[in-house]
């Protein structure tokens, strides 16, 4: 009896391995590091949140708005991507989704209350536009500036990561495996909109998690630049380990280092709003495949992501000048 198996180009390393059932080297270590970081965020967050509530510290209004935003994004993702059936099973799925949305909202509420007083003390400049955004000041020029910078940086990061992937192929590494999310355009506009909401949710939760760990390291190391370097090395190592089998060590190290370097630098220089928008923009552009042939039957659907990014850039640019002209000469049109 004979058998065969078809390997795609990105599975070249699995094909050359004698035992494909073994996990890639370091994968278990990366999983344990991720688990430890999650335990630190949940355990430390619950302790600090309880302490801040007892002391009367923390922005509870902002935490509530953040929790509602997290829950809304999750429900939007589920509503747009799930297969809905008019039955009791469909009702059960809706209740499960609502339960998860409530859980994620409650966790974000707790982490925000634990984090906010210390961020204002250690990294106060990183939450100025964030506080204004939570207050509903969508037309604030500082909010517009950070959204603009984050969106432009996200586009640049997506281009750099795509270029590094091509560089890895040119150096003889196997191409990256396409992600399942890359084919969502084939399922229609509702699914793409749902993935867009999911990417926003992931970007928001990742930004809060990174900021939480960064603040804790800043408190321990007494220097936020050293803390930023430590967290960059940690996150780069975790992502590189998860990518090393599919993309090879060179591409994995370059892509991970460039991605997290841009994210941490944006946090240090512009704050959490710009970092969140950078994450959302880069993940949206890299996670959904696009084709230059708009005549394809899914051609219009695949433009949803780039259109959303373009809208953010335009909105941020217009908002950042506080109603003025983008092309006026500041020496001629001086504000009164």
Order of alpha helices (4+ residues) and beta strands (2+ residues): alpha-alpha-alpha-alpha-alpha-alpha-alpha-alpha-alpha-alpha
